[in-house]
Amino acid sequence: MRSIGNFLWFILGGVFMGLCWWIVGIFAFITIIGIPWAKACFIIGQFTFFPFGKEAISRKELLHKDDIGTSSFGVVGNVIWFLFAGIWLALGHVFSAIACFASIIGIPFGIQHLKLAAISLFPIGQTIVDKEVAAAARNFNAEQIAASMRHKN
């Protein structure tokens, strides 16, 4: 089912937004100081081409440790990103979602565009993994929190 969803997504407009991500990535890469943003653009652009079966997750939530993208530098990076590219990519996804919502078959695609719009706003510190990996990381985190709460009581 994921393959069918990804195929339909790609030919019905996913390719357009994926290319938008890659174009922004190329511009960011050319500036040299934008290379960290460019890396995020290429990763999320690939995700935008074929989103079904994948999920965006915080690297801190996945790896259980901070890195430069999940630290205060990542917050600053996300603010810069939001101002220069995030808002425009998010608007592209929102407009694509509205177009998808015009038909019954497009509703799942519209929902996916809205998820991508949210990622577009603040991508630094995020990574893309299989849905099963994201669910396992979240379950592990929930178990750790529950265990720590049992020890406090």
ABEGO torsion letter per residue (X at the ends): XAAAAAAAAAAAGAAAAAAAAAAAAAAAAAAGAAAAAAAAAAAAAAAAABABGBBBBBAAAAAGBBBAAABAAAAAAAAAAAAAAAAAAAAAAAAAAAAAAABAAAAAAAAAAAAAAAAAABABGBBBBBAAAAAAAAAAAAAAAAAAAAAAX
